[in-house]
């Protein structure tokens, strides 16, 4: 039988009750029976809480009274000091003595210091009381027990979100005050530490609650969706429905509030880290928390498939790319308005989604894939083909995946896409986080490049010199010194292999998203490989024997191969060094030395400056050896003629008087040999080096011939004929060959 209520029992109108009171009653009483049965216990509980709060209020009032009395006492002291100052000033105006003036100045200085101390004390008390009030409000909001509500899930979630939103606003106010205190009152560090400790306790409770509620709500929406669908419409696989696009209006509002709460928490966390100057390491991996919460449940489903495809990484990358692409538009449509509402500057929902998916894949590779590969590499003393193949296949898939994601992100036009990708959307960034893995990768790449180069060198046609069609155009060609290809430089086939292997190593290094790891990788691979190439060129040139007179022309042909290859390498290295990426790397290396001595760090104005210097030295030394060999050949053919044809002045006058004076026989033979050698060199050597060679050879011959003339072994009257013949040898290479024989020209003039 129902209990009959007395008529005197009149309940207030719900519309007259405050919102907090109405929410409190709705949370504790579901119907009238609960009011009759639970009112006694609730009354005692409220009395207990009221008593506790009254005690706390009394304690605060007592503390406030003590502080006020202390401040009043200090103020009275200041009043007395001001009265004394007034009397001192009156006395000073009457007497005007220096001693009294000095005393007054000291007292005035002390008074200013006292007033500043009082003002600082007052500021401290005001700030402390304000912080105490805010922290107390925060703790009441966070630690106050929430009774079990019997409403719908959305109503319960809305109630929790209101409480959490109030707590976050309170913490933001506290953080603003603490930031001002940190900037202007660093001596109040104990106050800041005390408040931080209490706020962190509240935050340690609030943040897990907000995240748990957010995840529970996402689960109720059906997130994450299935990764595949079995529906087929008109022969095509139906698209996977996105739960975020199927939300009702009340669900959208609930998700919006939950999203904004996570953004508020992240913003608060960022403010605290900036105030504390907390080092966060690589900030590129820090994304949007709300987007990360979408990726976490997706990752748990993807990892099941990842484990089955550990030996087939191409399937892993393809699945991640497909999931990222399929849900990107829906996430962008849903989250971007919320991001704008949260006033997150320069933040893109699509970028945040792509970045979170990439970071998820990087974490899987870091924990499940690379440790096994690295351990296998360390155990194997010799690089087995299957180990190298697995490593290269995985890295190639990573590079391809980064390029596809870059293209996908750039498909929409918005600010900052390329910058964001380079910093936080690359799985190759894993090598930036793991320097030891970067070093291992460099070793594998370098050894593989060595192996392939050795195979290229074994080719019979590797050192064959290529004759360029452009070099046979003659002097009438205006572009004979405009060289660009291997054929233009007459470089052997192996030179192309040198460059392709080197550029492959450089390209692999450029796939890294950070500049310092790029420098480390390129220096450990491409630079070492270049010095190995220089060693090969040096050994190849060292095989040449210039002492064989019978095959001297064949020897000159053989010598042109390494020289042309070196010149071709030099031109390409200079071309690469002009690239913007390598210029930036050189600038970064110049400012931050990476595993190199300061005096050896790109000290020649470009990234490969040291390598270019060594290459130029090789070319110069080889050209000087050829010039020396040609001069020796010329001297061997002329020396007998000079020694056997020493005549007196009278005999020389007789020779000069004859009308048919011809070139000396020994000189003619030497000049003919010189002409043939120059023709061979012109035909087989690149134009730039040949230009340097014949000019320096002319300089050497000029010195040689002038020395012979002044030593007295040359027939003075016949010298004109021999000298003109010598100049005729160099006529095909310049208009005025006499300009390159200054000593001979001066002798002829005299």
C-alpha positions in Angstrom: 0.0 0.0 0.0 1.4 3.4 -1.1 2.3 5.9 1.7 0.0 8.9 1.6 1.9 12.2 1.6 0.8 15.0 4.0 -0.8 18.0 2.3 1.6 20.3 4.1 4.5 18.8 2.1 4.9 21.3 -0.7 7.9 20.9 -3.1 9.4 24.0 -4.8 8.9 24.7 -8.4 11.8 23.2 -10.4 12.0 26.3 -12.6 12.9 28.3 -9.5 15.9 26.2 -8.5 19.4 27.0 -9.6 20.9 24.8 -12.3 23.5 23.3 -10.0 20.8 22.5 -7.3 18.6 21.0 -9.9 21.4 18.8 -11.3 22.3 17.8 -7.7 18.7 16.7 -7.0 18.3 14.9 -10.3 21.5 13.0 -9.6 20.4 11.8 -6.1 16.6 11.3 -6.4 14.9 9.6 -9.3 11.4 9.7 -7.9 9.4 10.6 -4.8 10.1 7.4 -3.0 13.9 8.1 -3.2 13.2 11.5 -1.6 11.4 9.8 1.4 13.9 7.0 1.8 17.2 8.8 1.1 16.6 12.2 2.5 17.8 11.4 6.0 21.1 10.0 4.9 21.6 12.8 2.4 20.9 15.3 5.1 23.4 13.9 7.5 26.0 13.7 4.7 25.3 17.3 3.7 25.6 18.4 7.4 28.9 16.7 7.6 30.2 18.3 4.4 28.8 21.7 5.6 30.6 21.3 8.9 33.9 20.4 7.2 33.5 23.4 4.9 32.7 25.7 7.8 35.9 24.6 9.6 37.9 25.2 6.5 36.3 28.6 6.1 37.1 29.5 9.7 40.7 28.4 9.2 41.0 30.6 6.1 39.5 33.5 7.9 42.0 33.0 10.8 44.9 33.0 8.3 43.5 36.0 6.6 43.1 37.9 9.9 46.8 37.1 10.8 47.9 38.3 7.4 45.8 41.4 7.7 47.2 42.2 11.2 50.7 41.7 9.9 50.1 44.0 7.0 48.5 46.6 9.3 51.5 46.4 11.6 53.8 46.9 8.6 51.6 49.8 7.5 51.9 51.5 10.9 55.6 51.1 10.8 55.6 52.7 7.4 53.4 55.5 8.8 55.9 56.1 11.6 58.7 56.2 9.1 56.9 58.7 7.0 56.3 60.9 10.0 60.0 60.7 10.8 60.8 61.6 7.2 58.6 64.7 7.5 60.3 65.9 10.6 63.7 65.2 9.0 62.8 67.2 5.9 61.6 70.1 8.1 64.8 70.0 10.0 66.8 69.9 6.8 65.0 73.0 5.5 65.8 74.8 8.7 69.5 73.8 9.1 70.6 72.8 5.6 73.8 71.1 6.9 75.5 68.4 4.8 75.6 65.9 7.5 71.8 66.1 8.0 71.3 65.9 4.3 73.3 62.6 4.1 71.4 61.2 7.0 68.1 62.1 5.3 69.2 60.5 2.0 70.0 57.3 3.8 66.7 57.3 5.6 64.9 58.1 2.4 66.7 55.1 0.7 65.7 52.8 3.5 62.1 54.1 3.3 62.0 53.3 -0.5 63.3 49.8 0.2 60.7 49.3 2.9 57.9 50.6 0.7 59.0 48.2 -2.1 59.1 45.3 0.4 55.6 46.2 1.6 54.3 46.4 -2.0 55.9 43.0 -2.9 54.5 41.5 0.2 51.0 42.8 -0.6 51.3 41.4 -4.2 52.4 38.1 -2.8 49.4 37.9 -0.4 47.0 38.9 -3.1 48.4 36.4 -5.6 48.5 33.6 -3.0 44.9 34.2 -2.0 43.8 34.3 -5.6 45.7 31.1 -6.3 44.3 29.4 -3.2 40.8 30.3 -4.2 41.3 29.0 -7.8 43.0 25.8 -6.6 40.4 25.2 -4.0 37.7 25.6 -6.7 39.6 23.2 -9.0 40.0 20.5 -6.3 36.3 20.8 -5.3 35.4 20.3 -9.0 37.7 17.4 -9.5 37.6 15.5 -6.2 33.9 16.0 -5.4 32.3 12.6 -5.6 29.9 12.1 -8.6 26.9 10.1 -7.6 25.6 7.5 -10.0 23.3 9.1 -12.4 20.5 7.1 -14.1 20.1 9.2 -17.2 21.1 8.5 -20.8 24.7 8.1 -21.8 24.7 11.5 -23.6 23.2 13.2 -20.6 25.7 11.6 -18.3 28.5 12.6 -20.7 27.2 16.2 -21.0 27.2 16.5 -17.2 30.8 15.2 -17.0 31.9 17.5 -19.8 30.5 20.5 -18.0 32.5 19.7 -14.9 35.7 19.0 -16.9 35.2 22.2 -18.9 35.0 24.2 -15.7 38.1 22.5 -14.3 40.1 23.2 -17.5 39.1 26.9 -17.5 40.2 27.1 -13.8 43.5 25.5 -14.7 44.0 27.9 -17.5 43.5 30.9 -15.1 45.9 29.3 -12.7 48.5 28.8 -15.5 48.2 32.4 -16.6 48.9 33.6 -13.1 51.8 31.2 -12.7 53.2 32.3 -16.0 53.1 35.9 -14.9 54.7 35.0 -11.6 57.5 33.0 -13.3 58.3 35.9 -15.6 58.2 38.8 -13.1 58.7 37.2 -9.6 61.1 34.3 -10.0 61.8 34.5 -6.2 58.4 33.1 -5.5 59.4 29.6 -6.7 58.1 27.9 -3.6 54.6 29.3 -4.2 54.8 28.1 -7.9 56.0 24.7 -6.9 53.3 24.3 -4.3 50.5 25.3 -6.7 52.0 23.1 -9.5 52.0 20.1 -7.1 48.3 20.5 -6.3 47.3 21.2 -9.9 49.2 18.2 -11.2 47.3 16.0 -8.7 44.0 17.3 -10.1 45.2 16.9 -13.7 46.4 13.3 -13.1 42.8 12.5 -12.2 41.0 14.7 -14.8 43.0 13.8 -17.9 42.4 10.0 -17.7 38.7 10.6 -17.1 38.4 12.8 -20.1 40.3 10.4 -22.3 38.4 7.4 -21.0 35.0 9.2 -21.7 36.2 10.2 -25.2 37.2 6.6 -26.0 34.0 5.2 -24.7 32.0 7.6 -26.8 34.0 6.8 -29.9 33.4 3.1 -29.2 29.6 3.7 -28.9 29.7 5.4 -32.4 31.2 2.3 -33.9 34.8 3.6 -34.3 37.0 2.1 -35.5 35.1 1.0 -38.6 35.8 -2.2 -40.4 38.9 -2.3 -42.6 37.1 -4.1 -45.4 33.6 -4.6 -46.7 31.9 -7.5 -48.4 29.2 -5.5 -50.2 29.5 -5.3 -54.0 27.4 -2.9 -56.0 27.4 -3.2 -59.8 30.6 -5.1 -59.7 32.4 -2.6 -57.6 33.4 -2.9 -53.9 31.3 -0.5 -51.8 33.1 2.1 -49.8 33.6 1.7 -46.0 31.1 3.8 -44.1 32.7 6.4 -41.8 31.0 6.5 -38.4 32.0 10.1 -37.9 29.8 11.1 -40.9 26.8 9.1 -39.6 26.5 10.9 -36.2 23.1 12.4 -35.2 22.9 16.0 -34.1 23.1 15.2 -30.4 26.0 12.9 -31.0 27.8 15.6 -33.0 27.4 18.1 -30.1 28.7 15.5 -27.6 31.7 14.7 -29.8 32.4 18.4 -30.4 32.5 19.0 -26.6 34.7 16.0 -26.1 37.0 17.1 -28.9 37.3 20.6 -27.5 38.1 19.2 -24.0 41.0 17.2 -25.5 42.2 20.3 -27.3 41.9 22.3 -24.1 44.0 19.7 -22.2 46.7 19.7 -24.9 46.8 23.5 -25.0 47.1 23.6 -21.2 49.9 20.9 -21.3 51.8 23.0 -23.9 51.5 26.1 -21.8 52.9 24.3 -18.8 55.8 22.9 -20.8 56.7 26.3 -22.2 56.6 27.8 -18.8 58.8 25.1 -17.3 61.0 25.0 -20.4 60.6 21.2 -20.5 62.7 19.7 -23.3 60.4 17.7 -25.5 63.1 16.3 -27.8 61.7 15.8 -31.3 58.5 17.8 -31.5 57.7 16.4 -34.9 56.0 13.4 -33.5 53.6 15.4 -31.3 50.3 15.6 -33.1 46.8 16.5 -32.2 45.6 14.4 -29.2 42.0 14.1 -30.5 43.4 12.7 -33.8 45.7 10.3 -32.0 42.6 8.9 -30.2 41.1 8.1 -33.6 44.3 6.3 -34.6 44.9 4.2 -31.5 42.0 1.8 -31.9 42.7 1.6 -35.7 46.3 0.6 -34.9 45.2 -2.2 -32.7 43.3 -3.7 -35.6 46.0 -3.1 -38.2 48.7 -4.7 -36.0 47.0 -8.0 -36.3 47.6 -7.9 -40.1 51.0 -6.4 -39.7 52.3 -9.4 -37.8 51.2 -11.8 -40.6 53.0 -9.7 -43.2 56.3 -9.2 -41.4 58.2 -10.8 -44.4 56.1 -8.8 -46.9 56.3 -5.2 -45.9 54.8 -3.9 -49.1 51.4 -5.2 -47.9 51.8 -3.3 -44.6 52.5 0.0 -46.3 49.7 -0.5 -48.8 47.2 -1.2 -46.1 48.2 1.9 -44.1 48.0 4.0 -47.2 44.6 2.7 -48.1 43.1 3.3 -44.6 44.7 6.7 -44.4 43.2 7.7 -47.8 39.8 6.2 -47.3 39.0 8.0 -44.0 40.9 11.3 -44.6 38.1 13.2 -46.3 35.5 12.2 -43.6 37.9 13.1 -40.8 38.7 16.4 -42.5 35.0 17.3 -42.9 34.3 16.4 -39.3 37.4 17.7 -37.4 38.4 20.8 -39.4 35.4 22.9 -38.2 36.1 21.8 -34.6 39.8 22.8 -35.0 38.7 26.2 -36.3 36.3 26.4 -33.4 39.1 25.6 -31.0 41.2 28.4 -32.7 44.1 26.1 -33.3 46.3 28.2 -35.6 47.9 26.6 -38.6 46.5 23.2 -37.8 45.0 20.9 -40.5 42.8 17.9 -39.7 44.0 16.1 -42.8 47.7 16.7 -41.9 47.1 15.6 -38.3 45.4 12.4 -39.5 48.1 11.5 -41.9 50.8 12.4 -39.4 49.2 10.2 -36.7 48.9 7.2 -39.1 52.6 7.6 -40.2 53.7 7.8 -36.6 51.7 4.6 -35.8 53.5 2.8 -38.7 56.8 4.1 -37.5 56.2 2.8 -34.0 55.4 -0.7 -35.4 58.6 -0.7 -37.5 60.6 0.5 -34.6 59.3 -2.2 -32.2 58.6 -5.2 -34.4 60.6 -5.0 -37.6 63.9 -3.2 -37.4 65.2 -4.8 -34.2 65.2 -8.3 -35.9 67.0 -7.0 -39.0 69.6 -5.1 -37.0 70.3 -8.2 -34.9 70.6 -10.4 -37.9 73.1 -8.0 -39.5 75.2 -7.9 -36.4 75.4 -11.7 -36.1 76.4 -12.2 -39.8 80.1 -11.4 -40.3 79.6 -11.5 -44.1 76.6 -9.7 -45.6 74.4 -12.5 -46.9 72.4 -11.6 -50.0 69.1 -12.3 -48.3 69.8 -10.0 -45.4 70.9 -7.1 -47.7 67.9 -7.8 -49.9 65.4 -7.7 -47.0 67.0 -4.4 -45.7 67.0 -2.7 -49.1 63.4 -3.9 -49.8 62.1 -2.4 -46.6 63.9 0.9 -47.0 62.7 1.2 -50.6 59.1 0.6 -49.4 59.6 3.3 -46.8 60.9 5.8 -49.3 58.0 5.0 -51.7 55.5 5.2 -48.9 56.8 8.7 -47.9 56.5 9.9 -51.5 53.0 8.6 -51.9 51.9 10.3 -48.6 53.6 13.5 -49.7 51.7 13.4 -53.0 48.4 12.6 -51.1 48.9 15.5 -48.6 49.8 17.9 -51.4 46.7 17.0 -53.4 44.9 19.6 -51.4 46.0 23.2 -51.4 46.7 24.5 -47.9 49.6 26.3 -46.2 52.5 24.4 -44.7 51.9 21.0 -46.2 55.5 20.3 -47.4 57.0 21.7 -44.2 54.8 19.6 -42.0 55.6 16.5 -44.1 59.3 17.0 -43.9 59.2 17.3 -40.2 56.6 14.8 -39.0 55.0 12.8 -41.7 57.9 10.5 -42.8 58.6 6.9 -41.7 62.2 7.6 -42.7 62.3 9.8 -39.6 62.8 6.6 -37.7 66.5 6.7 -38.7 66.7 10.2 -37.3 65.5 8.9 -33.9 67.9 5.9 -34.1 71.4 7.0 -35.0 72.8 3.5 -34.5 70.3 2.2 -37.2 71.3 5.0 -39.5 74.9 4.0 -39.1 74.1 0.3 -39.9 72.1 1.4 -42.9 75.1 3.4 -44.1 77.4 0.4 -43.8 75.1 -1.8 -45.8 74.7 0.8 -48.5 78.5 1.5 -48.8 79.5 -2.2 -48.9 76.9 -2.9 -51.5 78.1 0.0 -53.6 81.7 -1.3 -53.3 80.6 -4.7 -54.5 78.7 -3.4 -57.5 81.5 -1.1 -58.5 84.0 -3.9 -58.5 81.7 -5.8 -60.9 81.5 -2.7 -63.1 85.3 -2.4 -63.2 85.7 -6.0 -64.4 83.9 -5.2 -67.6 86.3 -5.2 -70.6 84.8 -2.0 -72.0 85.0 -0.2 -68.6 88.0 2.0 -69.5 87.3 2.5 -73.2 87.6 6.2 -74.1 84.5 7.6 -75.9 85.1 10.1 -78.8 82.6 12.8 -78.8 81.0 13.9 -82.0 81.2 17.5 -80.8 85.0 17.3 -80.4 85.3 16.6 -84.1 83.6 19.8 -85.3 86.8 21.7 -85.4 87.7 25.2 -84.5 84.6 26.6 -86.2 82.4 25.2 -83.5 81.4 27.8 -80.9 80.4 25.1 -78.4 83.4 22.9 -78.3 84.1 23.8 -74.7 80.4 23.5 -73.6 80.6 20.1 -72.1 77.7 18.3 -70.3 77.7 14.6 -71.1 80.1 11.7 -70.7 80.6 11.7 -74.4 81.6 15.4 -74.4 84.2 14.6 -71.8 85.3 11.5 -73.7 85.1 9.7 -70.3 85.2 5.9 -70.2 82.0 3.9 -69.5 83.0 3.3 -65.9 82.7 7.0 -65.1 79.0 6.8 -65.5 79.0 4.0 -63.0 81.0 6.1 -60.6 78.4 8.9 -60.7 75.3 6.7 -60.7 76.4 4.8 -57.6 77.4 8.0 -55.9 74.1 9.8 -56.7 72.1 6.8 -55.5 73.8 7.1 -52.1 73.1 10.8 -52.0 69.4 10.3 -52.9 69.0 7.8 -50.2 70.4 10.3 -47.7 68.1 13.1 -49.0 65.1 10.9 -48.2 65.7 11.6 -44.5 63.5 14.3 -43.1 66.1 16.1 -40.9 69.2 17.8 -42.3 71.8 16.6 -39.7 71.1 12.9 -40.2 71.2 13.6 -44.0 74.7 15.0 -43.6 75.8 12.1 -41.4 74.5 9.5 -43.9 76.0 11.2 -47.1 79.3 11.7 -45.4 79.4 8.0 -44.3 78.4 6.7 -47.7 78.7 9.0 -50.7 81.9 10.8 -49.5 83.7 7.5 -48.6 82.6 6.0 -51.9 84.1 9.0 -53.8 87.5 8.6 -52.1 87.3 4.9 -53.1 86.7 5.9 -56.7 89.7 8.3 -56.5 91.8 5.4 -55.3 90.7 3.3 -58.3 91.5 6.1 -60.7 94.9 6.5 -59.1 95.7 2.8 -59.4 94.5 2.8 -63.0 96.8 5.7 -63.9 99.6 4.1 -62.0 99.5 1.1 -64.4 100.7 3.4 -67.2 104.4 3.2 -68.1 105.7 6.3 -70.1 109.2 4.8 -70.5 108.1 2.5 -73.4 109.2 4.4 -76.5 107.8 2.0 -79.0 104.2 2.3 -77.8 104.2 5.9 -76.5 101.1 6.9 -78.4 99.2 3.9 -77.1 100.4 4.9 -73.6 99.0 8.4 -74.1 95.6 7.0 -75.2 95.6 4.9 -72.0 96.4 7.9 -69.9 93.5 9.9 -71.2 91.0 7.5 -69.7 91.5 8.3 -66.0 92.0 12.0 -66.7 88.7 12.2 -68.6 86.9 10.3 -65.9 88.3 12.6 -63.2 87.3 15.7 -65.2 83.8 14.3 -65.8 83.5 13.5 -62.0 84.7 17.0 -61.1 82.1 18.7 -63.4 79.2 16.7 -62.0 80.3 17.2 -58.4 80.3 21.0 -59.0 76.9 20.8 -60.6 75.5 18.8 -57.6 77.1 21.3 -55.1 75.0 24.1 -56.7 71.8 22.3 -55.8 69.8 24.1 -53.1 69.6 21.0 -50.9 73.3 20.4 -50.9 73.9 24.1 -50.3 71.7 24.0 -47.2 73.5 20.9 -46.0 76.8 22.6 -46.5 75.6 25.6 -44.5 74.3 23.4 -41.7 77.5 21.5 -41.6 79.6 24.6 -41.5 77.7 25.8 -38.4 77.4 22.4 -36.7 80.3 20.1 -37.3 79.1 16.5 -37.7 81.7 13.8 -37.0 84.4 15.8 -38.7 87.3 18.0 -37.7 86.6 21.8 -37.9 89.4 22.4 -40.3 88.1 19.6 -42.6 84.4 20.5 -42.7 83.6 21.7 -46.2 86.2 24.3 -46.0 86.3 24.9 -49.8 83.0 26.7 -50.3 80.7 23.8 -51.1 79.6 20.4 -49.8 82.1 18.3 -51.7 84.8 21.0 -51.4 87.4 18.6 -49.9 86.7 15.9 -52.5 86.9 18.4 -55.4 90.3 19.6 -54.0 91.6 16.1 -54.0 90.3 15.4 -57.5 91.8 18.5 -59.0 95.2 17.6 -57.4 95.0 14.2 -59.1 94.2 15.7 -62.5 97.0 18.3 -62.2 99.6 15.7 -61.2 98.6 13.4 -64.1 98.8 16.2 -66.7 102.2 17.1 -65.4 103.3 13.5 -65.8 102.2 13.5 -69.4 103.8 16.9 -70.1 107.1 15.6 -68.5 107.0 12.5 -70.6 106.4 14.5 -73.8 109.4 16.8 -72.9 111.6 13.8 -72.3 110.6 12.4 -75.7 111.4 15.7 -77.3 114.7 16.0 -75.5 115.7 12.4 -76.4 115.2 13.1 -80.1 117.0 16.5 -80.0 119.9 15.9 -77.7 122.1 14.0 -80.2 121.5 16.8 -82.8 122.6 19.5 -80.3 125.7 17.6 -79.2 126.8 16.7 -82.8 126.2 20.1 -84.4 128.4 22.5 -82.4 130.1 24.8 -84.9 132.1 28.0 -84.8 130.8 31.5 -85.5 132.5 31.4 -89.0 130.8 28.1 -89.9 127.5 29.5 -88.7 127.9 32.5 -90.9 128.5 30.3 -93.9 125.3 28.4 -93.1 123.4 31.6 -92.7 124.6 32.9 -96.0 123.1 30.0 -97.9 119.7 30.5 -99.4 118.2 27.0 -98.7 118.4 26.8 -94.9 116.1 24.1 -93.6 115.0 22.7 -90.3 117.6 20.7 -88.5 117.1 17.0 -89.0 117.0 16.1 -85.4 114.6 19.0 -84.6 112.4 18.0 -87.5 112.1 14.5 -86.2 111.3 15.7 -82.6 108.7 18.2 -83.9 107.1 15.5 -86.0 106.9 13.2 -83.0 105.5 16.1 -80.9 102.9 16.9 -83.5 101.7 13.2 -83.6 101.5 13.1 -79.8 99.4 16.3 -79.7 97.1 14.9 -82.3 96.6 11.7 -80.2 96.0 13.7 -77.1 93.6 16.0 -78.8 91.6 13.1 -80.2 91.4 11.2 -76.9 91.5 13.8 -74.1 88.6 16.1 -73.1 89.0 19.7 -74.5 89.4 21.4 -71.1 92.3 19.3 -70.0 93.9 19.3 -73.5 93.8 23.1 -73.4 95.7 23.1 -70.1 98.1 20.4 -71.4 99.2 22.0 -74.6 99.6 25.4 -73.0 101.8 24.0 -70.2 103.7 21.9 -72.7 104.4 25.0 -74.8 105.7 26.7 -71.7 108.0 23.8 -71.0 109.3 23.8 -74.6 109.8 27.5 -74.5 112.0 27.1 -71.5 113.8 24.1 -73.0 114.6 25.8 -76.3 115.7 29.0 -74.7 118.1 27.2 -72.4 119.6 25.3 -75.4 120.1 28.6 -77.3 121.9 30.3 -74.5 124.0 27.3 -73.7 125.6 27.7 -77.1 124.6 24.3 -78.7 122.1 25.8 -81.1 123.1 27.3 -84.4 122.1 30.9 -83.9 121.4 31.7 -87.6 119.4 28.4 -88.0 117.4 29.1 -84.8 114.9 31.2 -86.6 113.9 28.3 -88.9 113.7 25.8 -86.1 111.7 28.1 -83.9 109.2 28.9 -86.7 108.8 25.2 -87.3 108.1 24.8 -83.6 105.5 27.5 -83.6 103.8 25.8 -86.6 103.3 22.7 -84.6 101.0 24.6 -82.2 99.3 26.6 -85.0 96.2 24.3 -85.1 95.4 25.0 -81.4 95.6 28.8 -81.4 95.8 31.9 -83.7 99.0 33.3 -82.3 101.2 30.5 -80.9 104.1 32.9 -80.4 102.2 34.3 -77.5 102.8 31.1 -75.6 106.6 31.1 -76.3 107.7 34.4 -74.8 111.4 33.4 -74.5 111.6 32.2 -78.1 109.8 35.3 -79.3 112.3 37.5 -77.5 115.3 35.7 -78.9 113.9 36.1 -82.4 113.4 39.8 -81.8 117.0 40.2 -80.8 
